[in-house]
Amino acid sequence: MDANRAFEVWVHLARSAGWDVVELPADRKADDPEDLGAVMVEGIKYRIHYSPRVRRLLADDSTGHLSYKDALGFAAWAEPDLSAD
C-alpha cells in the first residue's frame, strides 16, 4: 500500500467508526516522508503518519505453549498536532 492510499484508508476507517473527519490535504510536511498530512477530527487537528511499526503476534505452538513473535509491517496512525498554529 502506498502512502496516499494509506491516508485514504485511515480517513475511511475513522469515518466508518462514526468520527467527523475533515481532510486537510494541503497541510503536508514535504520534508517528512512519514507525514501523510493532517485531518480535523471532532475539532482537533491530527497528523497522519505512515511507516514500519512493530506488531507483536501471539502464537500457539504445537505443544500448547504461547509464544510472541515481533513482525515489522507498515501502518498508518494519527497523533494530535500540538503545534501553536
N, C-alpha and C positions, 0 to 999 in steps of 0.2 A: 504494500500500500504506500502510495506516495504522500507527501506532506499535505498537499491540497485536499486530497481525498480524506485524510485523517481529520482535518479540520471540519469538513462537511459531515463526516460520520459523528464526530463529537457533538456538533450542533444538533444533528438529527436525534441522537440518543437523549440529549438533555431535553429537547422539546417533547420527545415521546414520553419522558418521565414526568411531564407536566410543568416544566420550568418555562418562564417567559424569557426567551433568549433573543437578543438583538445583536447581529453581527456588526463588527467594526472593521471591515476588511482593509481600510486604508491605514490602520494602526498596526503595522507590522514592522518589527525591528530588522532592518536589512542586514545588520552586522551580526545577528544571532541566528545561525542556521536551525536551531531548535525551536525558535519562536514562530508560531503559525499565524499569530495575530491576536486580536482581542475581541471579547464579547462582553455585553452587559447582561447579567443575569439578576433579575429582580432588583435592578438599580445599582448593582455592584459590578465594577469592572474586573474581569478576569483575563489573564493571558493564557493562551492555549500553547502547550509545548508538545514536541514530538521527538523522541529519541529512544535509544535502547534503555530498557528498565529490567531489573532483576525480578523475576517472579519465582516464588518458592512453591514447588509442586509436591504434594503429598502422595506417596505411592505405597501400595501394599504388595510386598513381595510374596513369593510362593510359600514362604514359611509363616506368613501371617504377621510379620513384623512391619511396622510402619517406618518408612524412610523418607527423607526430604531430598529433593534434587532442585538445585537452582537452575533456572533457564533464563537466558538473556533474549529478550524479544523487544520489538518496537512497540511503543504505546503512546497514546495521546492523553494528556491530563491538563487540568486547569489549576492555576494558582491565582489568588487575589492580587491585583495590581495595587500596591501600596504607595505608588509614586504620588508626588504632590500636584499632578496635573489638575 
